């Protein structure tokens, strides 16, 4: 699939079919995350693949009751070791959130190519997810996404005009 079409077709999917994701598709999605750039190439992330129904149900509670999460075959959770990532990003922060977000976005775009749906889950209790998935310190949870076959095409929520977003040369 052509890249710009992938970007245009990506939608937040909030309804999934009860169909198992083939292992080869899952591996390609995870590989897209593995290949993501990171500050100083630290690659300080871990990707948790949760398929067990009881784990997914528990994650619904830690994700503010978003029940559609458990409909998908898989829930992917992206975690980054905040001590192993680049420590001087922008000369004011570590790169853990940026690195994890890039890896997650690459996996979400790869999912489109594979005919799968995702939805960036940012509404979650980090401590709740940490406890359910046994995520150790110093890892931080960047986000979660269901991964599965969409039950519908998702909604186009529109975008601002490009001219509203660009400043040429200086602010």
C-alpha positions in Angstrom: 0.0 0.0 0.0 1.3 3.4 -0.9 2.6 5.4 2.2 0.4 8.5 1.8 -2.7 6.3 1.4 -1.8 4.4 4.6 -1.5 7.7 6.5 -4.8 8.9 5.1 -6.7 5.7 5.8 -5.5 5.3 9.4 -8.5 5.7 11.8 -9.1 5.2 15.4 -11.1 2.0 15.5 -13.4 1.5 18.5 -15.2 -1.8 17.4 -13.5 -5.1 16.5 -14.4 -8.4 15.0 -13.7 -11.5 17.1 -11.1 -12.7 14.6 -7.6 -13.9 15.5 -4.7 -11.8 14.1 -2.3 -14.1 12.1 1.1 -14.4 13.7 2.9 -13.2 10.6 0.9 -10.0 10.6 1.6 -9.5 14.3 5.3 -10.0 13.7 5.3 -7.4 10.9 3.5 -4.9 13.1 6.0 -5.4 15.9 8.9 -5.2 13.5 7.7 -1.8 12.4 8.0 -0.7 16.1 11.4 -2.4 16.4 12.7 -0.4 13.4 11.6 3.0 14.8 14.2 5.6 15.4 15.1 6.6 19.0 17.3 9.1 20.7 20.9 7.9 20.4 19.5 4.6 19.0 18.8 3.5 22.5 15.8 1.4 21.6 14.8 1.4 25.2 11.3 0.1 24.6 9.4 -3.1 25.3 6.2 -4.1 23.5 3.7 -6.2 25.6 1.4 -8.3 23.5 -1.7 -9.3 25.5 -4.1 -11.8 24.1 -5.6 -13.4 27.3 -9.2 -12.4 27.8 -8.8 -11.8 31.5 -5.8 -9.5 31.0 -7.7 -7.5 28.3 -10.8 -7.2 30.6 -8.6 -6.0 33.4 -7.0 -3.4 31.1 -10.5 -2.0 30.3 -10.7 -1.0 34.0 -7.3 0.6 33.9 -8.2 2.4 30.7 -11.2 4.3 32.0 -13.8 1.7 31.0 -13.1 1.7 27.3 -14.7 -1.7 26.6 -13.8 -1.9 23.0 -10.2 -2.5 24.0 -11.1 -6.1 25.0 -12.9 -6.7 21.7 -9.7 -6.8 19.8 -7.6 -10.0 19.5 -4.6 -8.2 21.0 -3.8 -5.2 23.2 -0.3 -3.8 22.6 1.3 -1.8 25.3 4.4 0.3 24.7 6.8 0.8 27.6 10.1 2.7 27.6 12.9 2.5 30.2 13.3 6.2 31.2 16.8 5.6 32.5 18.1 3.9 29.3 16.8 6.4 26.8 18.5 9.6 25.6 18.8 11.8 28.7 19.2 15.3 27.1 16.4 15.5 24.5 16.0 19.2 23.7 18.3 20.0 26.5 15.4 19.8 29.0 13.9 16.2 29.0 14.5 12.6 28.4 13.4 11.0 25.1 11.3 8.2 26.6 7.9 9.6 25.6 9.0 10.6 22.1 10.8 7.3 21.4 7.8 5.3 22.5 5.4 7.4 20.6 7.4 7.0 17.4 7.5 3.2 17.8 3.8 3.0 18.6 2.9 5.2 15.6 5.0 3.0 13.2 3.2 -0.1 14.5 -0.2 1.6 14.1 0.6 2.5 10.5 1.9 -1.0 9.8 -1.4 -2.3 11.1 -3.2 -0.3 8.4 -1.1 -2.1 5.7 -2.1 -5.4 7.3 -5.8 -4.6 7.2 -5.9 -4.2 11.0 -7.3 -1.5 13.2 -5.8 0.3 16.2 -6.8 3.2 18.5 -4.2 5.1 20.5 -5.2 4.7 24.2 -3.9 7.6 26.2 -6.6 7.6 28.8 -5.2 5.1 31.3 -3.9 4.7 34.8 -0.2 4.1 34.5 -0.2 2.4 37.9 -3.2 0.3 37.0 -1.7 -0.9 33.8 1.7 -1.4 35.5 0.1 -3.6 38.1 -2.0 -5.7 35.6 1.0 -6.3 33.3 3.7 -6.5 35.9 5.7 -3.6 34.3 8.8 -2.9 36.4 10.4 0.4 37.2 12.1 2.3 35.5 9.8 1.6 32.6 7.1 4.1 31.8 3.9 3.2 29.9 3.6 5.4 26.8 0.3 4.1 25.5 -1.8 1.1 24.6 -3.6 0.1 21.4 -6.1 -2.6 20.6 -4.9 -4.5 17.5 -7.5 -6.5 15.5 -9.8 -6.6 12.6 -12.1 -3.5 12.5 -15.9 -4.1 12.7 -16.3 -0.8 10.8 -14.2 1.7 9.0 -13.9 4.2 11.8 -14.9 7.8 11.7 -13.1 10.5 9.7 -12.9 13.2 12.4 -11.5 15.8 10.0 -8.3 17.7 10.1 -7.3 21.4 10.3 -6.2 23.0 7.0 -2.5 22.6 6.4 -2.2 26.4 6.2 -3.4 26.7 9.8 -0.5 24.6 11.0 2.5 26.0 9.2 4.8 28.9 9.9 7.3 29.7 7.2 10.9 30.6 8.3 10.0 31.9 11.7 7.0 32.0 14.0 
